[in-house]
């Protein structure tokens, strides 16, 4: 049985749509950019935010950096609180920890914000480490984040499973030759997850526990 479980945060443990989309909307408004629809913004949840702003501003890196700074300012003030825990996740984490798994969070969210969120959750102490993007963005892709988690926990990829809701999670796992489990209660769908290399796709936390048994 795989002993270490790396969980994505947004779309896997918490529904963070209000804080993330609210922050993006605030940022675009502050920069005088036309608002984007919810449908246009949902794909922004998962990949590094810096990359999404860079694409939106067509490679204007100075404007993208300004956008990241504005977003972080709002997220620091209120956005990090604007989330809800998915149903049955606390019980699932308790069950997996009791079964002997080592748990970590591996997210493209800024590590400081991710740690703050986990510290506010009743089950946050269950995770041995929280790996997120570095402040300067040099470490932000799932491949790099997984490598950092493996290093911190002194593990090899064969001893860990990546669990997440978007293709970035599954691609990161595949790049390490690691098992990947896609979850359907977040922001991705089964086709996206399977195309990205998910070994298993589950539709509920209870199904996740079964898949890991």
C-alpha positions, 0 to 999 in steps of 0.5 A: 500500500502506498504510504504517502498521500500528496493532496492538492488544496483548491478543488480537492480539500476546499472549495476556494472559488469565492476567494480566488475568483473574487481576488481576480475580479478585484485585480482586473477592476483595479487594473482597468481591465474588463471583467471576465465571466465565471466560466472564463475564470474557473480554468484559472483555479489550478495552474499558477496564477502568475501564468494566467495573468501573463497569458491574459496580458499577452506577455506583459510581465510587468503588468502580470507582476502588478496583477499578482501583487494586487491579487495577493493584497486582497487574498491576504486581507480576506480571500484566504478565508473565503472557502468551504471544506468539501463534505466528508473531507475531514472524516476522510483525512482522519480515516487515511491518517489512522490507516497509517498514511503520511499526508502532505499538501502540494499546491500551486497556491502561494505556500504562505497562504496555503499554510495559513489556510491549513492552520485554520482547518480542524484537520490541518495538523494531520499534514506533515508538510505543506508545499506551495509556490515560492513567493517569487514564483520560481517554484510553482509547477506541480512537477517542482512542488512534488519534487520538493515534497518528496525531498522534505519527507525523504521519499521516493516517488514510488512511495507516494500518490498525488491526489487532485482535481485538475490535469496539472496534478496528474501531469505532475504525478506522471512526470515523477512516475508516481500514481495519480488519483483524480477527484471529481468534486473539484474543478476538473472533469473525468476526461481532463484527468484521464487524458492527463494520466490519472490512474484512478478517478473517483467521484466521492471522498468515500470512493477515494478511501476505497481506492487507497485501501 
